Amino acid sequence: MAKQWLTRVTELLEGVTVKFAYVQDGVPREGFLARIGDQIVAYENVCRHLPLPLDFGDNHIFTQDRQYFACQTHGAIYEPLTGLCLHGPCAGASLKPLRVSSENGELWLEVLDTIG
C-alpha cells in the first residue's frame, strides 16, 4: 500500500473541498477531501452517473448551502458522510470512498494498487 501526503488537518476547512491527484493501478485519478463537522471524508472525484468529475475543474463540489456534494454536470446530489446519491440520475449509487489516515496532524491517502 502506498501512502501520499495530502494536507494538514488544520488547513482543511469545513465546507471547502481540497482536490488532489493520485495514481491507482497505474491510472491517474483525482480525489477530494472534505471536513464534515469533526469527520474527514475523501472520495474519488467522479460522478456515479457518467465518469466525469463532480466539478468543472473549479473545486466547486459542495452545494451552495454547503450541505451536500453535487455533480455540476448532471445535478446528482450526494450525502457527504456516506457518498450516497440522494437525488439525480444515479440515485442509490455511492461515490467511491478513499482511505485517508491522520498522523501527527497530517492527512495521508492510502492507495491500494491491485496490479503490479
Secondary structure, 3 states (H helix, E strand, C coil): CEEEEEEEHHHCCECCEEEEEEEECCEEEEEEEEEECCEEEEEECCCCCCCCCCCCCCCCCECCCCCCEECCCCCCEECCCCCEEEECCCCCCECCECEEEEECCEEEEEECCCCC
